[in-house]
Amino acid sequence: MLSQKTIEIIKSTVPVLEVHGTTITTVFYKNLFEAYPELLNIFNHANQKKGRQQHALANTVLAAAKHIDQLETILPVVKQIAQKHRSLAVKPEHYPVVGEYLLAAIKEVLQEAATEEILQAWGEAYGVIAGVFISIEKEMYDQASKQEGGWDDFKPFTVVKKVPESDVITSFYLKPANGEGIPAFLPGQYVTVRIAIPGEHYLFNRQYSLSDAAGKDYFRISVKKERTESSPDGRVSNYLHDSIQVGDSLDLTAPAGHFTIDLEKRTPVVFLGGGVGITPFMSMVHAVANQTPDRDVQFIHASDNGKVQPFRRELTGLGQKLESYQLAFVFKNPEKEDKQLQNFVKEGYMDKELLSLHVKPDADYYICGPVPFMKAIITCLKELGVEPDNIHYEFFGPAMPL
């Protein structure tokens, strides 16, 4: 337990962290990777280049400072981050190194303002926070490894099938290389894929949603091929699309993630996806069709046009299993043939007017896609009177505030 004096000191640093938090975390990551470059085998390089990881850590540190006397209030966020840590094989021995370089970054950025008293208080606070993470992650490692078909760390899988889903998204069907079975997972969860790209010194880790129902003898991930000239994410997705073939091996961690659907509920469910944000919804909607086919389901997906809209036949076929099912496509730039599709409902964007036709007071809404899409959709739903507790969403990459 932290002393009252330590708590007061930590809380006194909140205004400083609000101003300098991202600068501190940027310096932290720079110095950490210079001293321990092998940690680049764990961290997502693209998120580093975009500054998303730095921003996410700054938000976490700030939240911890604000709630240092009631850390239980940020436990949901801690568990979300812990899920990602477990999926990346972050281990207890990493935490002391992170603490050392985080305190050094605070000192470097704040200089004289970072008194010995402040540094000592943050050292104590970090020890408590790290202990919470380590404890939660141990439970997650144990759960992942002890379940039937489970394992910890990374395990080699073989690509057994590669299927184009659209002009930009391809599905990879993966089975354990040793022929063993795979564990069950919650619809909406993801796996971390570790790749060694020829010519690159460090490994690459990417987290991809499982895009098919549990209970199969394979995992399916569906990957969008990003444009390398505009996105650092494209290094991995292009390699997967262009170089990984049937028979090749990929290393995976066991399924993780908190963005899942409650299959015990019978309330209507509305899936609102943008672009490749559709992928976690594929396992969710299949799970609903398999387990609660009488549940009212609406599935609305927005994309640029029909050529890049994935899973069309698969989504249409779910109408044979779901008793109450509406499927709708929104295309920003539809081609002539797109407008003839049975499920095409709107040209342009998924907006408040369209959503108003699908809002139900007791429905649960699941949203996933690019951040601007999610912000717009969540704002519309709230304006239409949807309760915040009925709005569920997931980011790709580090969590960011809406």
N, C-alpha and C positions, 0 to 999 in steps of 0.2 A: 504494500500500500504506500502511496505517496503522502508525504507530510503536507499539511495545509500550506506551509510556506512555499514548498515546491509547486503546488497547484497554483498559488497566487502568482508566482513568477512566470509559470508557463502561460497563464491567461494574460499576463501583462504583455506578452510578445505577440498577441493576436494582431494588433494594428500593424506591427512591423511585417509580419508574415503576409498580411493582406496586400502589402505594397511590394515586398521583395521576395515573396515565396518562390515564384517561378525562376527568378535569378539565382536563388540559392540552389534549387534543384538542378538547374542547368549546369552550374559550377560543380555540383556534386557528381553528376553523371560523367562530366568531362574528366574530372580527377580520378574517379573510380575506374574508368576504362583505361586510363593511362597507366594506372598502377596494376590493374588486374584485367588485362585485355581478354583473358580467357572467358570472362563473364559475357563477352559479346556472343558466346555460343548459346546463351540463355535469352538475352534480351532481343526484342524485335527491332531490327535496324531501321525499318521504315518508320516506326513510331518515334524513334529517336530523332530521325531526320526531320520529321514533321513537327517535333516539339510536343507531341501528344503525351508521351510518357512523362516529360518534365512537368507539364501542366497537371496531369493526373496526380503525380506525387505531391505537388504543391498543394492541391486541394485536399489530399489525404492528411498531410501534416497540419494544415490549417484547421481541418475538422477535428483532429486529435487535440489540438491546442484549445479549441473552443469548448470541447466536451471532456477535458482531461479529468474532471471530477465525476463524470458520468459516462464512462467509455461504453457502457452498455447501450447507450442511445445510438451509437454508430456501429453497433455490432452487425447489422445487415450489410453495411458497406464493407466491413472487415471480412465478413464471410465471402462476399463477392470477390474481393481481391485475393483472398486465400484460395478460392477455387482456381483462379488463374495461376497463382503461385504453384499449387499442386500440379496443375496441368503442364507447367514448365519445368518441373522437377527442381524447384527452389528448395533448399535444404537448411536445417538449423544453423549449419556452420557459415552460411552466407550472412546471417544477421549481424554478427559483431563487426564484420568488415563494412557493411552498409552503415551501421551506426557510427563507426569511426569517421568515415568520409562525409557523412551528413553533418556531424558536428564541426568538422573542419571547414565545410562549405559555409555554414552559418558564421563561423569566425572570419572567413575570408571575405564574405560579402558585407557583413555588418561591422567589421573591424572593431574599433573601440567600443561600439555600442554592445557588442557581444562580450559582456563581462564574464569573469570566471563564475560568478553566481548563476548567470543565465545558462552558461554552458554546462555547469554541473547539474542544474535543474533539468535541462533537456536530456542530459545523459541518463539521469534517473528515469525520466519519463519514457525515453526510448526503450530502456530495458524492460519496463512494464509492458509497453505496446508490443515490442518484439516477442515477449513471452506469450502474449495473447495469440499472436499470429502462429507462433510455433506450436502451441497447444492445439489450436483449431486445425492446422494443417496436418498434424500428426493423426488426428481423428480421420481426416480425409484420406490420407495415405493408407491407413489401416483399412478403411472401408473399401477403397479401390482395389487393394491387393487381396483382401480376404473374401470378397464376393466370388461366386462361381464364375470361372473364366477370367478373373481379374488379375491385375499385376500392378506393380509400382514402377516408377521411372519410365523408360522408353522400351518399346518392344517392336521387333521388325514385322511388318505386314507386307503381303504381296498384292500387287495390283492384278486383279483377276478379270476386270472388265473396265473399259473406258468408253463412255457414252456421251456424245454431244447433246446438250439439252437446248441450246440456242446457238446463235452465232458467236456468243461470248462466254457461255457457261458450259463446262464439261463436268460430268460426274465420274468419279473414280470409285470402283467397288473394291474393297480391301478385305483380305482374309489373313489371319495369323500365319506367318511363314512356317511355324512349327506344326501347323495342322490342328492346333487346339481350338476349343470353342471361344466365344467372345461373351462378355458380360452383358446383362440387360442394362439399359440406360433410360433416363427420363427424357421424354420428347422435348426437344429444344436444346439439349446439351451439345457440347462440342468436343472435339479431340484436338490435341496439338500434334502437328506434323513437323518432323525434323528432317531437314534436307541438307545434304552436302552437295553444293553446286561446283562442278569442275572449274578450277581457276580462282575460286574464292577461298580465303584463308579460314573464315569462320563458318560455323553452321548457321542455318536459318531456321527459325521456328515460326510457324503460322498456325493460328487456331481457326478451324473450320467446323461449322455446324454439321451435325449428322442429319442428313436430309432424307432418311427413310425411317420407317417404323422399327422399333426394337423387335427382337424375336427372330431375326434372320441369322444366317450363318456368316454374314458379312457386315461391314460398315460401309455406308455410302457418304462421301463428301462431294459437294458440288462447287466448283471453283470458277470465279469470273476471271477472265484474262484481262488484266489491266494494261493500259497503254504505258509503256516504260518511259516515254518522253514526258509524261505528265504526273506520274505517280511512282514513288520508290517501292510501293507494294508490287509493282509489275515484275520485279526481278524474280520472285518466287512463282507467281502465277504463270508467267510466260514459260518458265522452265518446266512446270508441271504440264502445261498444255503441249509444249513443243517437244519435250525430251523424255518425259516419263511415259513408258509404254506398258502394255500388259506383260506381266512377268517381272517387272522391276520391283524393287523393295523400297518401302518408306517406313521410317520409325514413328510410332505413335505412342502417346500416353493414353491412359484409360479415360473414358468420358468424364467430363466435368461440366460445371455451370449451374447457375441458379435460375436462369430464364426458362421456366418449364410451365406446362399447363396442368392444372388440377383436374385429373380425370375422374375425381369423385363428384365433381359439381355437375349439375344438370342445367345450369343457366345457359342462355344463348351465348355463342362465342363468335366474335368478329375478328378475322385476321386482316390486317392492313399492312401490306408489304410494298417496299419500293426497291426496284432493281434486285441485286443479289441478296437483299434482306429477306427474300422469300425463303431462303434455305432452312432456317429453323422451323418455319411453319409447315414444311413438308412432313417432318416427323410428327409434329403436333396433329395435323389434320388427319394423317393416316392412323394415329393412335385413337383419335376420336371416332373415326369410321370403324375401327376394329372393336372398340370397347363400349362406346356409347353412341351407336349409330342413330338413335332417336333424338340426339341433341341438335338443336337448331344451329346451323353453321353458315356464316357468310364469309366469303373469301374474296377480297378485293386486292388486285395487284397492279401497280403502276410501273410502266417502263417506257422506253423511248418509242418502240414500235414492235410489231409482231415478230420481227426477226430476232430480237434480243429477249423476247418474253419466253422464259423457260417452263418446262413441265406442263405444257398446255394439254396434251393428251392425257397425262396422268391425272391432272386436276379435274378434267372433264369426266373421266371415268369414275371419280369418287361419287358422282351423282347416283351410281348404281348401288352404292352401299349406304349413303347417308339419306335418311328419310326426309329431312328438311334442309336443303342445300342451295345456296345461291352463289354463283361464281361470276365475277365481273373483272374485266380488264380495262385499264385506263392507259391510253397511249398519248404521249406528248406530241409525237410527229407520226401519226399513222399513215401508212401507205394505203393505196386504194383497196387492196385485198383485205387489209386489216379491218376496214370499216364494215366489211361483209361478215366478219366473224360473229357467231351467235352470241358470244359473251362480251363483245365490245360494247361499252356503255358511255364512254366519254372521250373526247379529244381534249388534250391539254393536261391539266393537273388534277389530282385527287384533292377536292376542295370541300369547304363547309357545306355548299349546296348539295353535293353528291352524298356526303356523309350524313346529312340530315335525313336522307331517305332510308338510311340503314341503322340509325341510332335506335336502340331499345334500352329502356331504363335499367333493366336488370342484366344486361349483357356484360360479358367480359371482353375487353378489347386488347388485342396483342399487336404491337407496332414494332417494325424493324425495317431499317433502311438507312440511307444517308442521313447525317445529322440534320441538315436543313429540312428534309422531308419529315423527320420525326418531330422536330419542333413545330412545324406547321400543323401536322395532324393532331398532336397532343393539345395544342392551343385550340384548334377547332372543336375537338371533343369536349374540352372543358367549357367552351362557350355554348355548346349544345346541351350542357347540363349533366354530362357524364361525371360520376363521382371519381375522384382521383384513385381510390382503392380499386376501381374496376379497370384502370388503365395500366397495362403491363408493357414494358419495352426493354430492348436490349441494344447495346452498342457493339459494333465491331471494334476491337482494340480496347485501350484503356477507357474506363468510365469517365464521362464528362458530364457536367451539369447541363440541364436543359433550362 
